[in-house]
Structure formats: C-alpha cells, structure tokens
Amino acid sequence: MAKHGSRALTNSGRGASLRELRPKHSRNPLARPIVEALRQVLGPKEYVVIDSPTRIVFRDPQQKLATRVSDLLGRLSLAEKIALLHQHQAPVPRLGIAGFRTGTEALHGVAWLGTATAFPQAVGLASTWDPDLLRRVGTAVGSEVRAMHHRDPENVGLNVWAPVVNLLRDPRWGRNEEGYAEDPWLTGVLSTAYAGGLRGDHPFWLRTAPTLKHFLGYNNETDRCLTSSNLPPRVLHEYELPAFQAALAEGAAVAVMASYNLVNGCPAHLSPLINETLRSWTEDDVMVVGDAWAVHNIAGDQHWHDDHVAGFAAAIRAGIDCLTEDRDATIERLTTAAATGLLSESDVDEAVRHILAVRIRLGEFNPEDDPYRDIGPAVIDCAEHRALAREAARASVVLLSNDGILPLDPARAGRVAVIGPLADAIFDDWYSGTPPYRKTLRDGVARRLGAGSVLHHEGLDRIALRCASGLLIADPSQPLRVRENDGVPEEALFDVIDWGQETFSLRVVSTRLFLGADGLGPRPHELVCDRPGPNGWEVRETFQFEPADDGVVLRHVQSGQYLAVDADGLVRTSAPGPGDGTVFTVDLLIDGVAAAAAVAAEADVVLLALGNHPLVAGRETEDRRDLALPGTQDDLMRAVAAANPRTVLVLTSSYPYAVGWARENLPALLWSSHGGQEHGDALADVLFGDEPAGRLTQTWYTSAADLPDLLDYDIIATDSTYLYYRGTPLFPFGHGLSYTTFRYENLRLSTGRAGPADRVTVTVDVLNTGDRTGDEVVQLYTRQQRSRVKQPIRRLRGFRRIRLAPGERTTVMMRLSVADLAFWDVTRSRWVIEDAGHTIAVGRSSTDWALIATLRVRGEVIPPRSPRTGLRLIDNDGYDATTPVPATDEPGEALRSVSPDAWAVFDEVDFNGGHAQVRAAVAAGAAGGSVTLRLDDPLAGPVLAVLPVPVVSGREALTEVVAAIPPVTGTHDLFVQYAQAGITVAELSFLP
C-alpha cells in the first residue's frame, strides 16, 4: 500500500511493518536485509521497521517492569525525556505515546472536574477510626477519577494528589482539615487505607496513582515558602518520617509531593531525605512531584541558587521527577542545564524512570490488560456512593459531651430551633468536589420532625450601608452603586456574616447572593452582587470594617484596596488607603444575636450550628491566630443558651476550637468536620439516635496559650501534641462518647517479659453496661517508665472498633511488636530498644485509661558517648537559642546560634580515654566569634576550651579549628556555649 508517495509493507510472519523513513532507527535485526531487498524492488526510499505491539518490550505485560521501563527509556531522545519532567508531559507520537498529566485532586472526592461525590473532609474521615471505611471511600473516589478519565483523558489524569499525611501538630494550621491525625502511626494506618482504595487491590495494575503530600515537616502557612521546619533527629525519625513511610512501604502510595517549606534550613525540594530515606522504604519506583511553583522558589524567594537553571537542575538531582511549573520555561531551563553540564543524562534518566514506571502500571500501554478500563460514568454519584457518603459523614461525628439530653426522641422533641450561621449551609473547602446536592442540618431535622416543627434563625446582623450620596444598592444584574433613597428598599439590605479575624461577608437579603469584586489584584474593580459565597483560590467576597470619622471604611481583603464611590455612583476597589475610601454609616436593622435568642426562647430544644468557613480566616496560605470561635459566634452561643438552657452545640469545623465555656455550660456538644453532601442528614441521624462513632484524632486545647510558637516543630522540647503535652486538654486525643456505657475487665499480656524480636498479645474484655447498642473504640497505649531520654507520656499502639448490644461482652485482642517500642538514639544515630519497663494501657482515649499492666523489655543500656568518634551538634541532648542549618550537602548537620549565650549539651560524655585536643568544624558571620566548651553547667561549669571561630564565606562553608584541652577524666555533660549570634558549629572531635 502507498500513501503520499511512500511505500509500506507488513510482514505478519515476522511481526513487523515497514514504512518510508530511515532504516538506521530500527531495533529489529531482521530489518536491514528486508529493507535492502525492498530497495531493489521499490527504489532508493528510506524505511524503518516498526515493531508490532506484541514485540515491543515496553508494551509487553509479560516483561518485568524494570525491563519495560529501560526499553522505553532507551527509545527516547534527551529532548523527549526532558519534556516528560513536567506536570503536563508531552506526547511522543513516533512511539504512539499519548500525553500524560499529574495532579488530579482527590483528597475527599474528585475536585474541580464537575459533579462528584463529596465525602467528609480528611480530618473527618480520620475521626471514624475505621480503616475499612476509609478504604471504601478511597475506592469510590478512585473509581470516579477513572470514570472521569475515560470520559475526558486529556484533562483528567490518573495521578491523584492525595492523601495528605502531614501531621496535625498544631490546630492553628490553616490546612488542618486536610490531614488525618497528630499521631504518626494512626496517620500511617488511615492514609494507607485511603491510598489503598485509590490505587486498587490488583498487585500490579493501578486504578489511580496516589501521591502523599507534602514531604516534609509542613504544618504552617505563614511564610510557608520561607520558613524552616527545624526537626531535631528524634522529631525527624520518630514523628515526621513515619507518617510517610507506612503507605509507601505497603505499596498503597506510589508517589510523593515535596513541600514548600525548608527543612533544617534546606529547601524541602532539595532534601537528601528524598533519595536517601524516602525511596529506601520500598523496592517500587516512587515518583516525586514538585508542588505548584515550588521549584521556582529555589532561585526565587528562597535565594538558594542564583538562577532558575541551577535551581531546576538541583531539584532534579535531588530527586524531584516532575515539576509543576510553567511548562515551556521548565523545558527551556532543564535543556540549558543539560547542555551546560548541570544535569547529566543519567540524572534525567533517573527521574524519567520513576515517571514511566507509574505510567506503565496505570495501564497506559496495555489497555486490554487494565482491570479498571471498563469503569464508566455511571459510577459517578451513583446510589452506592451516596449511601457511602452518608455512612462516612455519620461515622465521623464525635460526641464531645452529653448530660443525657441526646439522643433526641423525634416523638417528644417538640419544636426544635436550628440556629446559627451553619444551620442551613454546606460549605466546600478548596479541595472539595462539586456535590450533586447539599443536605443541611435544617434539612435533616425537618425530614424527621416535619418543617412545621422546625424554627430557624442564622443569628446574623442585618444592615444597610449609607454614605453622603445615598444607600448602597445591590442588583445582581448590575454593579454595586449608591443611590439616593428616602427609605430603605429591600435591595439595600445586607446580612453580615462574621467569619472571624475581623473578616466579613455581605449577603444581599433579597437574592441571598454575596458581594464581591469583579476581578483580581490591586487595580480598581467594580463590586458586583452575584456571588454564591466565598469561593476560589483568591476569595473575592470578604471585607474588613475599619473605623473612620463617624462611620467605617470597607477594605476588600483580597486586593487590599478600600471601597470608594466614584463620580458615576459605582462602587469600586479604587482607594489605596483608608483615608481615600468612602466613609459609610452602618444602619443596624436587625440585631442577629438578639433575634436568634428570641427564636431560641420559643423552642423546646435548640441545635446551635456554629463553626467556620473553610476558605476564610484559616485556609491554605493563612493560619489561624488563635482557637477562638469565629467573630460573634461566642456572643451568639451565650445569648442563645441564656434564652434556652436546652441548647446543644453542633460544631462543624475544619479544626478544633477552644470551647471550654460550651463544655461547662451546655448540656451537649457535638463536633463534625465539614461533611460533604450528606452532612445534614448524617448529623440528624446521630442527634436523633444513631450511635455516635467518631473519636478525635488531635488534642483540643483550652486555649492557644497552651501551644508553643506555630513555627516551633520540636514537639519534644515544647511538650506538644498528645504525646508530650503535660496539661489538661479540653478534649484529649482519642476522645469521643457513646450513647451507652462500657466497662473494661481482665487486661492480660501474653508475657510479662519480652525481647526486641518478640510480639506481645494484649487482650481485654469489654462489656456494654448500658441499655443501647453502641460503638466503642478500644485504644492501646504504652509509656516507657525509665529512659536515658525524654519519652512520650503516652503513645498509641493499636485500636479496635467494636459494636456491642446491651449486656454483650467481647474479648478484644491487639498485638504489640516490641520493635515498635524503639526510639532514635542520637548518641549512635540508630534505633534502640532500651532495657526498661513499659506501662501497657487500654482505655477510651489517651487520658482515659481503664486498665494498665507492665511489660518488662529486655533491651540495651545506652553507653556514655565517646568523644573520640565525633559529636555532631545536631545530635545534641538539649539546646537553647540554636537552629539547625545545612552543612556540606546534608540538612541539619550543624547548629547555628540565633542569640548570644546560646548553647547545646551532650549528656554523659566519657572522657576517660585521655584527650589532649579538641577539633571543631565551625563558621561565623561577618564579625567572627568564639565557642566555649564547659563541663556540667552552661554558665558556671569548668572551661574545657575556648575555640576562636573565624569568618567563613559561603552558605555551607566550614573550617576546622583546634584547641588544647586540660586533662579531664570521668563522665561529664558537655556544654557548647556560643558567644555570639550567627556562629555555626557542625561537629566536635577529641584527639589524644
């Protein structure tokens, strides 16, 4: 056959086809004689042999994955390989390879791609303490991703950016709702379950390719691209890393996203931990993707490299395989890096290898063998997924306190007032899907009692805004304007929603649509009245009221501009400062708190629905400044409770609040994350009798004063999280009540003494002592009784969810691996199990232990440190006013002083070996300085040596200094005292 003057021949017996091109590109050894014979018959054309799919190695499912990847890699040119190092990977038409994209958001439903089942937020899913449920939710979400991909393969990729496994170390984190728990082990269990559902249960083929976010130490939004998460070795190994290890080691996740922040002074996208640690947890290829524009920060805001070519090349060398940046600029920079020697082809090959391994497992090159190829659109928002959404939302509800008012009896409830800004609203977060419907709490209660038995008030102030030229008038078909009016027409009425942190939205009463700016950025934009509510990455529907003269000026939060009425009567964000803005007087027409209290007084019981909007005053890019309820919600709560003591607080939020007053003064308190499309019905299910099954996965504190600085990641030094917190929490980790009661009896250990390789079986009898069937989450904790180092006060080791009928008894069995009792020994940089007793406890929460026993573990006694082998400053036993910084190419290898008289200490250093000199790797800033070594006390202890620290240029440059030391024997604590700020010490070694 011929086409456009070319000649082609198919030889089915040889499994090859020939077409006009260049024969030197053929990999088939039979091609050349065939081509030469054709030339004799057909003339001097150019031909190439194209292997049939059954003979192309990278398309052969019978070949090993590594063999297939190597074959495909060998077929690609350097330019083609570089084009794969981006979120939107270019097709390779000559090999029949389509384009590929990473990054479908699937945190708790498919986001941004149209209608999809909306499940509870991740922190809500975690509150179920039900790995099987999370796996089923992951399966549903993964199936909907597949269905959307089959419908629109170009725009819906199969690499999903979920789950988030960053630990909920601090409840003020703006993205708290995205994580699972403050405990690394529980996070690992739950993220493995959800990721396992996303990936599917086939041992090789992937339904989707789950990506763990965000590696590493990411738990603040404030200056997230500039701040360093400083992780001492124990915090790194015992707390941060295990959260990522579980899902990778189990094969549930196949990719990881690096985080925006720095870790111990080094950009996370350049961390040696990516290749040296993360990829050591599994034999599978792990694809590592960069977060959006994060690699750009390396030579940008982080000033780590002088230009983007160097920064992008450094990221690839460090283990980033796929960059989420401008595509053309990425390819140009990486091409330049390869041409100038900053990237070798082997560097590129290593990154592409990880990408191709994932693409092959997604079935791209073997659609006929892909077990997930037939998932069609009928699965999206199917009846099964709707039922699962309700089950998940119901199971995530946590009963925090209850004096017996709950559950409500529909036959005796009487008139129920559903009050508050979340009473009749369902809010989405940034990573929510688009729900097919929204069931609010008001809806759910009305379905049980009938609409006539339900009273409602949002508790919002209703106002009009007046300036010198008239009233603000809202018309959804026109921009906001000021018009002269004698009265107050309906279109001049606004409800004020107070989201907290002095941030408000204005909702038009007549249309229930929100006021927002018609555009982004600081240049003037008209105000419009057609928004459904705060939404989007750049929220345009929030304002701040600032006092001015006898009224207020309105600041538009997103643009930072102030509202001004221009000569044409239109309102625009045209005033750069408050003095340039139009002054408005606020006419309060309805006092929302007083009106809500009046409605509450008419009811037999009140359900007070308070909480947050996930996109305002605490979200990605914005941390919360405290734990207070938003804005006027505390006033609303107290007023409603005063009007009707039978007030149940139904709290819906992305994070904990300090609601001590509610616990002490209200008869019941219920919490749920934002629960998705079935949120309202699920809440009503629990309020009217379904067993509350949720348990908290993070500590609720009485006040933000109980927390350290948001940017201090050393949970051991600061007594943070349930592991180390010594105070009394408002509600502890693991807490959650039932509508029945349980008694624990007969705690038994299979052995009272065990060695490092042993497993101990823990059994306990649990009896339902109440009159209702109920759920209990039996939790297993340990505490090491004696140690060389500061140990957690308690640590979760296992749990079992059980359901018992009244009077029913069951025996719960949990296994404890002694190896899990190891901690990171900074004296030898390895895991160690000490010889010690361990308290074994079972109970209802981290602070409610019903029964305890003691396990004696035969382990090591950590010997004193030997100073001759070298003392790395990062491996200290305590410090003050120092921060980890990179030295050479490793993060956290040195300590730098941040103020004069900073110090670090090494406990129990054995000086009996006879030492005459000390050598130190040091550096100082422009002024130089000195370091003093003291024994046993940082201020008054004997001076061992004073080391001058010269000025050394370069971020990672160090120099060695040597000093004589007097004879010293015995075991001493060694203090390293910094005289000035800005001094860096990496290591000390003592010489004979």
N, C-alpha and C positions, 0 to 999 in steps of 0.2 A: 504494500500500500504506500501511497505517497501523499505528502502534504506540503504545500509551498515549495515544491521542487526538491524536498528531502526524500530519502529512501529509508524505510524501516522494515525489519523482518523479525518475526517472533519465532524462536526455536523452542517449542514446548518441550522437546525431548531433553534439551539442555537447561530448561528452566530460565531462559534469558531472552530478552528482546533487544533489538539493535535499532538505533536511530542516528540520524546525522548529528555528530558532534565530534569531540576529539578522542581517539582511542586511548591515549595515554592516561585518561582518567579512569579507565576500567580496572576493577579489582578482580575480575574473573580471568584465570589463567588461560581459559579456552577462547577468550575474546580475540586475541591478536590473529591467530590463523583464520578465524572466521571472517574478520574484517578484511584481511588481505585477500581472501577468496572473493569477497563481495566487490572489492575494488577492481578485480579482474573483470567482473561481470558488469558492474554498475558505474565504473569510472572512479576518478580520484576524489571521492567525497570524504568527509570527516565523520567518524562514527564513535559511539560509546556504547558499552554494554551496561544495561541497567538490570541489576539482579531482580528476580521476581521476589515478591514478599516472602515466599517460603524459604528463600535462600539468603535474605538479608539478615545478618546476625542480630542487629539491634531490634528487629521486628519479630524475632523468633522467640516465642514464650518458653521454649524448651531449654534455651540457653540460660546460664546463670546471669543474675542481674549485673554483676561487675563486668562480665564479658560483653553483655549488650551495651552497657554504658561506654566501655572502652571502644567498641566498634563504632558507635555513633560519634564519639568524640574524635576518633581518627578521621572521620569523613568531613568534619567541619573545618573551615578555614579559620584563621585567627580572627578575622573581622566578624565572621558569623558567630564565633564563640563570644566575643566581646558584646555583641548585640543581644546575647542571652542574659547578660548580667544586669538586667533591669526588670522592674515590675511588669512592664509590657514587652514581652520577649518577641522579637521579630520572627516571622515565618521563614523557613528555608525551602522555597518552592522546589529547588532542584532535587531535594531529598524527600519531597512530599510531606514536609513537617509544617504543621499549622502554627499560628501564633499561640502564645500562652501568656496568661496573666496571673499574678499572685494577688492575694488580698481581698477575698470576699469576706465581709464582716459577718460573723455568726456567733456572737457572744451569748445571746439568749433568744435566738431567732435570726432569720436572714434579714440583714439590714440594707436599706437604701435601694432595693431592687423590686419594689412593688409589694403587693399584698403577700404576707407570710404569717404563719402562726407566731404570735407574740407570747413568749413564756416569761415567767418572773425574771427579774434581774439576777445576775450571777450570785450575789450575796444572799438572795432569797432562795435560789436553788440549793445553795450550800446549807441553808438553815434547815433543810429537810433531813440532813444527816442520813441520806438514803442514796448510796452509790448506784443501786439498780435503777432508781428513778432518774438520776442524772444521766445514766447511760441511755435510757429510753428517750429522754429529751434530746440528747445528742444525736441519737439515731434519727429522730424526727427532723431535726434541723438539718442534718447531713442529707437526708433524703430530699428535703425541699431544695437544698442547694443543687443537688444532682438534677432534679426536675427542671429547675430554672436554667441550669447549664445546657441541658438538652434542648430547651426551648430557645436559648439565646447564648450559644457558646462563645461568641465574641466578647460579650460584656459580663458574663458570669463565669468566674474562674473557679476551679476546684481546690485551689489552695485557700483554706479558710484561716483567717486571723483570729483564732480562739483556741483554747480558753486563756484567760488572764490568770496567771499564778502568782502575781506579786502579792506579798503578804500584807494583811491589814494591820500593820504595825501601829498606825496612828489613825484614829477615826476622823481626824480633820482632813485627811487626804481627799482631794476633790473627786478622785475616781474610785472611791471606796466601794461603790456598788458593783464594780467590775471584778473584784476579787472574791475569793471564797472564804478565807479564814485568816486569823492571826497566827495560827499554828501551821508549821510547815508540813507535818505528817498528814494532818487532815486535808490540807490543801492538795497534797500529792494524791491521796486516795480519791478525792472528789474530782479533781482535774483529770486524773487517769480515766475515771468512769465517763465523764462527759466527752473527752477526746476520743475514748474508745468507741463511743456511739457515733461520733462524727466520722471516724475512719472506717468503721465497719468491722465485721468479725472474720473476714477472709484473711488467712495468714499472709498473703502476698498482695492481692489487689486492694486498692484503697477506694472507699466511697468518696471521701474527701481527704485532703492532706492537712491535718490540724497543725497550727502554729502556736506555740506557747509564747505569751507576751508577759513582761518585757525584761530581757536579760541585761542588767541585774541591779538589785538594790533600788528599785524605782517605787517611791511612795510619797512623793511630793510634787506638786505642780508649780509652786512658786519658783521662778527662775529655773525650771527643770532642765534646760539645756546648759546651764552654767553651774549648777550646784553639784558638789561631790558627795556621794553617799559613802561615808567613811566606815568601812567594815573591818574591824579587828578580826584576826584569824578565826577565833571561835565563833563570832557572829556570822562570818562568811560561811564556814563549814557546817556549823550546827543549825543555822537558821535560814540563811538566804538560799544557798545552793540546793538543799534537799527539796525545796518546793518545785524546782525544775527537774530534778533527777527522776522522780517516780514515773511520770508519763513517758519520758524518753526511754528509760530502762525497760518499761513494759511494752514498748512499741506502740503505744497509743497515739503519741505525737511524733511527727516526722520532721518538724521544722520549729524554728525559734526566731523570735524577733528581738533584736537588740534595743536597748532603751536609750532615751535622750540624754540621761544624766552622765556624769562621770562617776567612776568607782575608784576610791582611794586616789583621786587626782587624775586618773586616766580616763579619757572618753570611753564609754562602755562599748562603742563600736570598734575600739582598738584593743580591747582587753585580751590578753593572752589566755584568759579563762575560757574563751570561746573554743579554741582549738585544743588546749591542754586539758581542760576539765570537762566542759560540756560534751564534747564529742567522744570522750572516753567512756561515757555511760552506756553506750550502745554500739553494736557492730554495724548497725544500719547507717546509711548516709543520712546526715542531718543537714537540711537546707537552712541557712541562717539569712534572714532578710533584715534590711535596714528599715528603721521607722521613717515616716514621711519627712523628707528633707533633713534627716538627722546626719547623714554623711556630709551634707553641705555645711553643717555646723563645725566640722573638724577644722577646716581652714576659715570658717566664718566666725561665729560668736565665741567659739572655744579657743580660737587662735592657736591651735595645736600645730598646724602646719602653715607654711607661708602662702600656699596657693592650693586651689582645688585639685589640680592634677596630682599633687603629692598627697593630699588628704584622701582622695578617692582611691588612689593606689594603696595607701596604707590600710584602708578599710578592707580591701580585697585580700591583702596579705594577712590581715588579722583574722580572716575567716568569714567576712560578710560575703555572701554569694550573690545577693540580689538587691539592687539599690532602688529605693522608692524616691526618685528624684526626677528632674526634668530629663526626658529620655534622650533627646539629641545632645544636650550638654554632657550627660553621663557617658555616652558612647564616645564623644569627642575627647573627653578628659581621659578615659581609660585607654583609648587608642594612642593618645600622646604619651601616656605613662608607659605603655608597652614599647613605643618607638624610642623612648629615651632611657629605657632600662629600669624604670621604677617598678615595672611589672614584668616578670618573665612569663613566657607562655605556659610554663608549668604552674605558675600562680593562677593564671586564668583557667587552665585545665582543671585544677583542683576545685575551684568554685563551680564551674560548669558541670563537673561530675556530680556534685551534690544535687544540682537542679535536675539533671537528666534522670537520676535515679528515682526522684519523686515523680517526674512526668511519666516514666515508664510504668511505675506502679499504679498510676491513675488510669491506666488502660488506653492511653492516647494512641499507642502504636499497635494495639491489639484489641480493637473494639469488639471483635467477635468473641473474645475470651473474658471481657469485662463483665463481672457478675452484676454490676449496677447499671448496665447500659439501658435497661428497659424501664427505669423509674421515670414515670411520665407526670404531666401536670396535675393529674387527678389527686396526687398525694398532697398538694399544697392546700392548706386549710381544709383538710379532709375531716370527717367526723371523728376519726380516731385521734387526730392531733388536737382537735378542740377539746375532747374529753381529757386528753393528757395535759393540756394547758390548765384545765380546771383542777385536775388532780395535783399538779405541781404547785399551783398557786395556793391551794388549800393546805397542802403539806408543809408549805413554807411559813405559815402563820405561827407566831410564837406568842403564847400566853405568858406575859411577864408577871402579872399579879392578878389576884382574884379573891375577893372575900366571900364568894358564893353567889354573886349576882349573875354570873354566867354559868351555864348557858341560859339564854333566854328561852322561855316557853312560848311558842307562837300563839297558843291558845290563851295565854294570860298576859302577854306583853302589853296589851292596851295600845295607847298611842305612843309611837316611837319617833322622837325627833332626831333627824340626821343632820348634824350641824357642822359647819366648818368649810374651809376652802377646798378640801379634798373630798367632801361629801358626795359630790356629783361630778367628779372629774377623774379621768385616767390620763396620766402624763407619760410621755415617752422620754427615754434618755437618748443620748447621741447614737448609741449602738442598738437601739430598739428597731425591730422590724416595723412594717406597716400593718397594724392589726386589721382584720376584716370587720371587726366590731369592737365595741368597748362597753363592758358591763361595770357600772359604778356601784359604790356601796348603796346609794339611794335606790338604784335599780334592784339590787339584790334583796334589800329589805322589803321593798314594795312587792316583789314577787311572792314573798312569804306571807305578808300581812294584808296585802291589798293597798292600793295607793291611798285610799281614804284614811288609813291608819298611820300614815307617814307624814310627819311635819318636816319642814326643811328650811334652813337658812344658811347662807355661806359665811355670815359674820363679817361681811366686807363693808367698809365705808362707801357711801355714795356721795359724789361731789359734783360740783360744776366749777369750771375754771374761768375766771373773769380777768380781763386786763383793761387798760384805759380805753381801748377801742371797741370792746364788746366781749361776748362769750365765745369760748371755743365751741365750734360746731362740727360734729362728726357726720360724714356722709360717705358710705363705703364706695360710692361711685366717683367721689371727688377727693382731692387732697384736703387735709385739715385746714380750716380757715377760722378767722374771727369775724363775728357778725354782731351788729347792734341788735339787742333784744330788750324788750321791756320785762318779759317774764323769763322763765327757764324752760325752753322746749325740751321734749324728750331726747332729741338728738344732741343736747348739750350735757346729758347725764353720763357720768363715768363711774364704774365700780373700781375701787383701788385695791389691788392685790399686793400685799406686802410679803416679799419673798425673803426678807432678812438682809442684814448687812446694808441697810438703807437703800435697798433696791426694790422698785415698784413697777407694776404694770398697770396700764389704764385700759379698761374694757368698756366698750360702748354699751350702754344698757339696752338700747333698742335692738341691736343686732347681735350682741354678745361677741363681737369681733374686737380685736385688740389694736391699739395704736402702735405704729411702728414707723421707722424711717424707710423711705423708698430709695434705698441704696446703701452702700458701704463706704467707710472711710471718712476722713475729716472734712471733705468739701461739703458745701451746703446741699442738703437733700430735703425734699418735701416730706411732710408727715402724712401718712395715709391711715385709714381706719378699716382695713380689710384683712387683718391677720388672724389666724385661728388661735394664736398664743405664742409664747416664747418658743422658738424652734431654730434649728440650724446651728452650724458651727459658729457663725457670727450672729449672736442673738441681737436682733434689732428692736425688740419690743420691751425694753426695760429702761427705767428712768430713775433719777435721784432728785429729790426735792431739797433745795438749799435755801435757807432764809435769805431774804433780800428786802431792805426797806420794810414796808408793811405787808409784804407777801412772800412769794417764793419765786425762784427761777428753777427751770427744769433742765437738768443735764441729761443728755442722751448717752447712756453708758457705753454703747459700742463705739461711737465716734468720738466721745469725749467733748462734743460740742454742746452748746446751750441753745434752747429753742428761742427763736426770735420771730416776731410778727413783722413781715416785710410790708412795703408800701401797698402791695396788691392784696393785702389781707391774708395771704397764705402764711402758714407756719413752717419754718424750715430750721434745720440744724445749722444755722449760719453764724451763731455767736461764738467766738473762740474762748471767751471768758465769761464769768458770771456777771461782770459789770456791763457786758454787751447784750445780755439776754433780756427778754421781755419779762417784766415782773407781773405775776398773776396773783390774785387773791383766790383763796380756796373757800368755796361755799360748801360747808358740810350739811348735806340734806338728810342723810340717814347715818346715825352712829351704828356701825356694824356690830360692835360688841354689845351695846345695849339692846339692839333689836334681836340679836341671837339669844341673849339671855331671856328676853321676853317670850320667845318661842319655846325655849327650854322649860320655862316655868309651866307651860301648858301641857307638857308631855309626862307620861308615866315613866319613861326611861329615855336617856339621851345617849346617842352614839356620836361622840365628838371626833370628827375626822380631821386630824392635823398632820403636818409633815412638810415635805419640801417639793420643789420643782427640780427635777434632775439637771436642768440646763441653766439654773440661776443660783448664784450665791453658793457655789460649791459644785465644781464640774471639772472636766478636763481643761487645763490651763489655769484653774482657780481653786485654791484650797479654801477651806473654811477657817475663819479666825477663832472660833470658839465652838462650844457644844450646845449653845442656847437654841431654843425653838425659834423659828423664823419670825422676825418682826413683832407684830401684835398678837401672835398666837398664844403667848403665855397669858396676856391680859384676857383674851377670849376664853381660855380654859378656866381661869379663876372665876370669871363672871358667870359662866355657864354652870360651873359646879356650885356656886353660891345660890344660883336660881333653882338648881335641881341637883340634890346630892346623889341621885341615881344616874350619875354620868360615867359612862365607860369611854376611856380614851382609846380610840382606834388610830394608831400612829402608822403612817405609811411614809417610809423614808429610805434614802439610799445609804444611810449611815446612822450611828447611834446619836441620841440626844441626852442631855443632862436633864432628866425629867423627875428629879427627886421629889418635887412638890406633888406631882401626879401620883407617884407611888405611895406617898404618905396620906394623901387626901382623897383619892378617887377609889371607888370600890373595885375597879378592874382596869387593867392596861394590856392592850393587845398591840403587837407590832408585826408589820409585814414590810418587805421591800415593795417597790412598785411591781405589781403582779401581772402585768400584761392584760390581754383581752378579757380574761375571766376573773380579774381581780375582785370585783364587787361581789359576784356570786360566791367566790371562794371565801371571802370574809364573812358573808352572811351564813354560809354553811357552818363555819366554826362558831359564830356568835349564837346560832340557834341550835347547836347541839353536836355537830360533828367534832370528833376528838381533836384538840389542838396537838399537832405532831411536831412542830418546829422547835429547834433549840438554837441558841445564839452561837455564832462562830467567832465572835470577838467580844472583848470586855466592854461593858457600858460603864463609864466613869461618872462620878457625881459632879465633876467639874473639870474644865480644861486645865485648872491649876494642878490636877493630878498627873498631867502629862509633861514630858520634857519638851525641849525645843523641837519643833517639827522636823528640823534638818539633822537632828542627832540620831543616827541609826544604831548606836551602840546600846542595844536593849539590855545587855548585861550590866553595864556601868550605870545606866539610868533606871534600872528596876522597871523595865517596860514590858508590856503585854502580860497576859495571864501567867506566863512562865516565871516572871520575876517580880511582879507587882506585889508590894507588901501592904498596901492599903486595903480598905474595904470597898469593893466596887459597888456601883448602883445595882448592876446585874452582872453576874460572873459569866465567863466563857462556859458554854455548855448548858446554860440555864434555860429552862422552859417548863411550864407547869402543864398538868393534865386536868381533866375534869374528874379524875378518880385519884386514888392514892395507892402507893406501892410500898411494900416492906421488903428489905434485903435481909437474907439469912444465910448462914453457913458458908462463909468465904473460905475456899480451900485452894491450896497450892499443891501441885503435883510433887513438888520437892521444896524443902526449905533451904537447900544449898545447891548452887549451880555454878558451872564454869562457863567460860566465854563462848563455847560452841553449843551450849545447851539451849533447849526450849522448855519453858515452864508453862504448864496448863493452869489457868486460873478459872475456877468455877464458882458460881454464886447462885443461890436460889432467890427467885423474885416472885412475890405474891401480890396479886391485886386485892387490896383490902377494902376497896370501895364498892359502890353499887352500880358502876357503869363499866362497860368495856372501854379499855383505854390503851394508849401507846406509851411506852417508856423507852428511853434511850439509855441503856446501861453503859456507863463510861468507866474505863480503866485508866488509872493514873499511877505514876511512880514518882518517888522522890529519893534521891541519893542522900543517905544520912550523914556521911562524912566524906570529905574530899580535899584534895590539895587546892582546888579552885572553887570559886563561887558557882554553885549549881542551881538549876531551876527549883523553885519552891514546889512546883508540880509540873508534870508533863503528860499529855495524853498519849496513851499507848494502844488503845483499842476501844471499840464500842460495838454494841449490838442493839438494833432496834427490835423490840418485841411488842406483841399485841396480846393482851390477856383479858378474858372475860371476868366478871366479878367472882372472886374466890378462886380463880385459876392460879396455879403455881407452875413455874417452869424453871429449869436449870440452864443458866447461861454459861457458855464456855468460851473463853478467849485465850489465845496463845501469845505468850511473850517471849520473844527471842532475846536472849541475854546480850547478843551482839548489838542490839539496838540501844543498850544502855551505855555504849561508848560515847566519849566526848573527845574533842580535839585537844590534844596535848601540845601546847605551844613550846614546851621545852624540847620536843623532838619532832615537831611538825608531822604528827601522825595521830591516828585514832588510838584510844587507850580505854581499857576497861579496868577501873581501879578495884582493888580489894576493899570491899565496903558492903555495908548493909543497905538495902533499899526498901522503903515503905511501898507496899503494894496496896492500892486503894480502889474501891469501886463505889460508885455513887451516881448522883443525878446531875452533878455539874463539877466544875473544877474546884469549887469551895464547899460543896455539899457531899462529903464522903460518908457513906453509910457504914462501911466496914473496912478495916485495914488489917494487913498482915505484914510480916517481914521476910524478905528473901536475902539470904547471905550469898554474896557473889565472890567467888574465888578469882581474883584478878591480880593486877600488878600494883606495886608500890612505886610511884614515880620517884626516881632518884634525884638528888640535887643536880643542878645544872653544872656542866663542865665548861668553864670559861675558855678553855683552850680550843674547843671546836667552833667557837664563834657565837656571839649573841646578836641575833638580828633584832633591831629595835622594834620592828613591827610585832615581834613575838614577846612583847613585854607582859608583865603580870598586872600592871596598873599604870596609869598615866594621868597627867593634868596639863591642860593647855597645849596639847600637841595635836597634830593632824597627820594622817598618812599621806605620803606623796610618792610618785613613781621615782625609781632609781634604776638605772640601766633600762631594760625593756619590760620590767615586771611591775604590776600595780602593787602599791602598798609595801614596798620593800624598805622604805625609810620613814622616819618620823621627823616632822618639822615643827619647831616651836611657833606658837601664834602669839605669845606674850613673854615678857621676861619672867625668869624663875619657873619656867615650865620644867616638867620632869617626867621621867619614865622609870619604872622599877622592875628588876628581875629578882624574884624571890629565890632564896636558898641556892646561892651560887657557891660551889665548893672550891675554895682557894688553897686546898692542901697540896696541890701539885707543884708548888714552887714557881711563882711567876715574877718576872722582873720588869716586864714591859707590857704596855697596852697599845694596840694599834686600832685606829678608828677610820672608817670611811665617812668623810664629812664634807660639808659645803656651807657657805654662808652668803648672805646678800651683800649689798654694796659696802656695808660697814664692817664686815667681819664679825668676830666674836670669840667666845670660848665656851667649853663644856667642862663641867666639874663632875668627877666621879666620887661619890660618897658611899660609905658603908652604913647601912641600917637606919639612916634617917636622912630625908632630903635636905634638911636645913642645918642640923647640928651634928650630923654624923662625921666620923673621921674622913678627911680628904684622902682619896687614893691617888688622884691625879687631876691636873688641870690641862686640858687639851686646847691649844690655840686652833681656831677654825678660820682658815684663810678664805678670801673671796674667790669663788669659783663660778665662772660664767657657764651658761647653758642650763636648760631645764633639768636634765638628767645627769649633769656632770658632777662628779665627786672626786675628792682627792684623799690620800692617806696621810694621816699624821700619827706620830709615835711619841710616847712619853714613858719615862721610867716610873715605876711604882715601888713603894717601900715593901718590905717583906710583910706578908699577911697570910695567916692560916685560919682554918676553920670555915664554917659555912655562914655566909652573910647575905643579907639583902643588898643588892647593888642598885644605887640610885644614879641615874644620869640626869644631871641638872644643867639646863640651858640658861646661859646668862642673858641672852638677848632673843628677841623675836626674829624669825627668819633663818634660824640655824637648822640645818638638816644633818641628821646622823643616821647612817644606814646600818652599820654593824660595828661591833667591838670584838676583838680577839686578844687573848692574853698569851704572852710568849714567855718561855723560860729565860 
